[in-house]
């Protein structure tokens, strides 16, 4: 079984902000594969389905970004999903708008949601798909940047990149992560 986790913050206040691209991407994957996201469990909203012939659990943690591991860790333990089968989708302020970066493991890179997941899974060895949300300008406030909404043209770039995440996670689940990296990085 695989878990696909989109990181974000719950509540309308954060809807379509840069920090919530993970939530938006999971919603797109759910729609693409006909998975209903309605179940509430272990501090998250989940939906179960099949992608690339494998059972998957889509997850949107409801713990707020900095505590995402409080949802992901217990779900992974409950469903007996190993960390290498937990695919995390998050925003990345070091990438230009709409760029994707797929990795099989890595550090949190200053991302508090990833730090929390690493702490709760006990490892950095889980795959992730990072979505570029623009690099803040010199002197710009990082919190204001990630909690802000991109301009329409930049939002369109994010949505176009996110529309590829369904195919990317399908390749990853099928054991073709290198192919996904070559195609989308």
LINWO-V745251 format. One record per residue. SS is DSSP state (a for helix, b for strand, c for the rest). D_FIRST is the distance of its C-alpha to the first C-alpha in Angstrom with 1 decimal. Layout:
# LINWO-V745251
((SS;D_FIRST) (SS;D_FIRST))
This chain:
# LINWO-V745251
((c;0.0) (b;3.8) (b;6.9) (b;10.1) (b;13.1) (b;16.6) (c;19.4) (c;22.7) (c;25.2) (c;25.5) (c;28.7) (a;30.9) (a;32.7) (a;29.9) (c;28.9) (c;28.7) (c;29.9) (a;29.0) (a;26.8) (a;24.7) (a;23.6) (a;20.0) (a;20.3) (a;22.1) (a;19.6) (a;16.7) (a;19.2) (a;19.9) (a;16.3) (a;16.1) (a;19.4) (a;18.7) (c;15.8) (c;17.4) (c;15.0) (c;17.2) (c;17.0) (c;19.0) (b;17.4) (b;18.7) (b;17.0) (c;17.3) (c;19.6) (b;17.5) (b;17.3) (b;13.9) (b;12.9) (b;10.1) (b;10.1) (b;9.3) (b;10.1) (c;11.2) (c;10.1) (b;6.3) (b;5.0) (b;5.6) (b;7.7) (b;11.0) (b;13.2) (b;16.9) (b;18.2) (c;21.6) (c;23.0) (c;24.9) (a;24.0) (a;25.4) (a;23.3) (c;19.9) (a;18.5) (a;19.7) (a;16.9) (a;14.1) (a;14.8) (a;14.9) (a;11.8) (a;9.8) (a;11.9) (a;11.8) (a;8.0) (c;8.2) (c;6.2) (c;8.6) (a;10.9) (a;10.6) (a;7.1) (b;9.1) (b;11.3) (b;14.5) (b;17.1) (b;20.6) (b;24.3) (b;26.4) (c;30.2) (c;30.9) (c;30.0) (c;32.2) (c;31.3) (c;28.6) (c;27.6) (b;24.0) (b;23.0) (b;19.7) (b;19.2) (c;16.8) (c;18.4) (c;21.6) (c;23.7) (c;23.8) (c;26.9) (c;28.6) (c;25.8) (a;25.7) (a;22.3) (a;20.8) (a;23.1) (a;21.8) (a;18.1) (a;19.3) (a;21.4) (a;18.7) (a;16.0) (c;19.0) (c;18.4) (c;19.0) (c;16.6) (c;13.9) (c;14.2) (b;16.2) (b;18.1) (b;21.5) (b;23.8) (b;27.5) (c;29.5) (c;32.9) (c;34.7) (c;37.0) (c;40.7) (c;42.8) (c;43.7) (c;41.1) (c;39.4) (a;35.7) (a;34.7) (a;36.7) (a;35.1) (a;31.5) (c;32.3) (c;34.5) (c;33.9) (c;34.4) (c;37.3) (a;36.6) (a;36.7) (a;34.3) (a;31.9) (a;32.1) (a;31.0) (a;28.0) (a;27.0) (a;27.6) (a;25.3) (a;22.6) (c;22.8) (c;21.4) (a;18.3) (a;16.5) (a;17.5) (a;16.8) (a;13.1) (a;12.9) (a;14.6) (a;12.6) (a;9.2) (c;11.6) (c;12.8) (c;16.0) (a;16.2) (a;19.9) (a;20.6) (a;19.2) (a;21.3) (a;24.3) (a;24.1) (a;23.6) (c;24.9))
